[in-house]
Structures are given as C-alpha cells and as structure tokens.
Amino acid sequence: MGLFNRTKTATPTAVQTPAGPDLSHLTGDWAIDTTHSEIGFAVRHAMVTNVKGRFTDYEGKLHLDGAEPHNSSAELVIKVASVDTNQAQRDEHLRTGDFFAVETHPEIRFRSTSAEAVGDDSYRMTGELTIKGTTRPVVLELDYTGSATDAYGAERVGFEGRTVVDRTQFGLTYNAALETGGVLIGEKVKLSFDISAVKAA
C-alpha cells in the first residue's frame, strides 16, 4: 500500500496534552533573599578535579509573569571581593589583576534580555553578563522549585539555574602549564544558582 493511497481514511484521534502548572500567582516583583540563596561556580583544577566556590555578597531582583513567562526579567549584581573558595590565599589571588581585578572591576552584573518556558517547570533566560568590564551574552537554564508562604507571612519562590562560560572571553586568562602536560586551570566555568526570592509588598 503506497504512502499516498487514499482507499482507507484514518479517523483523527484527539491527543490530550497535560496543562502546565498555573503560576499566575507568581506574577509580580521579587527580591532575592541572599541569606537563603547561593551563587556558586566550579572550575577544573590541574586537569583532575574541580575547585568550587561562591560569592557571598550580592543583590538581585526578579519580575515574574506567571501567565506569560516571556515577560519575566531578572537583574543581579555581585560584589566580586566576596569570592570564597574556602582557601584564603587562593581567594586573594582571585581578587588580583590575574583574575577579577576587584579594585577596578568590583562588580559582576547580569541583566536578562529574554525569557521563555521550555517545559512545565523549566525555563530559559538569555541575558548579558559583565565580568571585568567585558559584556557577553549568556543563556541560563532554570528550574522552578516551588513557592510557599513562610512562617513570617512572606511569599517565597525558588529557582535553580546553571550555565557554563569561558572565562578567557571575559579577560580572565591567567594560567600555568603542568609538567605532565595540560594547564593548571580550566577555561570553562560552571555557574550555579540556587535562588529563594521574596515577593515585594
């Protein structure tokens, strides 16, 4: 029987697509609660393991549109001097001109330019990331982790996010060769976000 044989007509079958969660209650402005959030990173060290760190001083705000996610936006400002890798000497090196040069570039900034839903609880946010005076586009993959009213009556919402950037594209080019081959520090940096935000009154 040929592909275009019309002697038998199939009856169309309705396909039920499950509706996504109703997130209209999230619509509004939110401030990141830094005491219950974390912004972290991981980078390959000596070709064998990952060094992990975080930033402890930052502030950010979100505008969420639960019904029309593409209208959502975010801004984030990180104080680079707050970098913490659990090793004081390494942290001091990261603050120097070899890396972040905090005296002349004290902040890392992110500003979103677009957002979209890619699944029931999954979103993608594109924006501009500025590190050490260089601004480049970046795409964040985000998972909605829930919302609740806490014990103090504050409305909260949670997201987990991740992306990977090439540090050399932001002028962080310092490295050292290993005797066994390869380099001391990887170029790819994994950024992670565990965000709890409180709705503005």
N, C-alpha and C positions, 0 to 999 in steps of 0.2 A: 504494500500500500504506500503510495507516494506521500511526501510531506504535504503537498497541496491538494490531496484527494478530498473532495467535499461530499462524498456519498454518506458520511456519517458526521453529524454535528454534535459536538460535546456541549453539555449544559454547563454554563459557568457556575463555579462554586464560590460562594462568599467566603472571604478569608477574614477572620476576626483578629484584628491587631490589638493587643492589650494596650490600654491607655497608660501613659506615663503618670507619675505621681503628680498630684495637684500641689504645686509650690507657690500658688498665688499669695499665700500668707507671708512669703519671704520678701515680697516687694517692699522696698524702702532703702534707707541708708543705714549702713552698719560700720562700726569701728572695730578694728582688730584688737582683741584683748591679749596683750603681749605676755601676761602672766600665765595664760593657758594656751599659748601658741608656740611654735618653734619654726625657725627658718634655718635649715641645715645645708651642708654640702659634703661631698666626698670626692677625693681625687686620688688617682693611682700613685703609689709611692714605691720607688726602687723596683718597679716592674712586677712586684709580687703581692702587694696588699693595698688597701685603701686607708688613707687618713681621713677622718671625719671631723667636722667642726660645725660651728653655728655662729649666728650673730645674736647678741642678747639685747641690743638697743635699736629699736625700730618703731615705726608707726605706720598705719595704713588704714585706708577706708575703702568700702565697697558700696556700690549702688547695685542692688539686685532687682531684677524684674522677673518674678517667678512665672508669669504668664508668657512673657516674651523675652527669653534669655538673651537674645541678641542685643537687647537694650541695656544689658548689665555692663558694669565697668569696675575698674579697680586701680588704686594708686598705692604705692609703697615706697617708703624712704627708710634706708638702713644706714645707721652710723657705723662706718667701716671699722673704726677703732675698737668696737665691741667684739671683734672676731675672737673666737675662743675654740682652740683645738686641744685644750687640756694639757698644753705644754707651753709655758710662759716664753721661753726663748724662741720657739717657732712663731708664736703669736707676734712677738716684737719684730721678727724678720718680715712677717706678712704685712706689717704696717709701714715698712720702709719703701723706698723707691724701687726696690727689686720687684715688689708686687703692687700693693694698693696705693702707696704714696699718700697716706691719710692726711698729711699736712696740707697738701694742695688739692686733694680729691677726697674730702671727708665723707662723702655720701655715695651710696649706690641707690639708684632710682629705677622704678618700674612704673610705666603708665600704659594701661591697656588701650588698644585701638579697635578691637572687635571681640565678640564672644559668640559662641554657638553651642547648642545642645548636640551631643553626638550619641546619646543613649539615655535610658531612664534616669540614671544618676551620674552620668558622665558629661563633661563639658570641655570645651577647648577655648582658651583665651589667648589671643595674639596681642602683643604689645611691644613697647620699646624699652629695652634695658640699657641703662647707662652705668658704666663702670670705668673709673679712671679717665673720665672726660670723653669716652667713646660710647656712642649710642648705636645699638644694633637691634634688629627685630628678633623676637624670641616667641616661641609657642609653648604655652603651659597646658598640660593635660591635668584636668581637675576631676575629683570625685566628690560628690555631695555626700557627707557622712551623717547628716541628721540635723534636726532642730529641736529645741526644747525651751521651756521656761524654767530658769534655775530657782534655787531656794530663796533668792532675794527678789524674785519677780522680773528679772531681766530676760528678755528674749534672746536666745543664742542660736547661731547657725555654725555648722562645721564643714570644712573642705580640706581634702588632702590633695596636694599638687606635686608635679615633678616636671623637670625639663633637663636638658643637657646642653651646655655651652662650651665653646672652645675658648679657653682663657687667653690664648695668644691673640685672638681677634679684638680683645679689649686692652692690649698693650701689656699683659702680664706674661712676659716672655722668658723670665728667668728660668734657668735650668742648669744641670750639671751632668756630664757624661759618667757612666758607670764603667768600671774596669772590665766588667764581664759583658759589656755591650748594653745598649739602650740608654735611657736617661732617668734621672732621679725622680722627676715629677711629670705626671701625665698631662697632656694638653686638655683632655675632656674633663669637665667638672659636672658632676651630677648635683643639681639643686633640688631640694625637697622643702615642701611647705605643709605644715600641719596647723591649720588656722581655726581658731574659735573667734567669732565676731559677735558683738553685742549691738542690738538694734537701737538706733538713736530714738530718744524720747520724742 
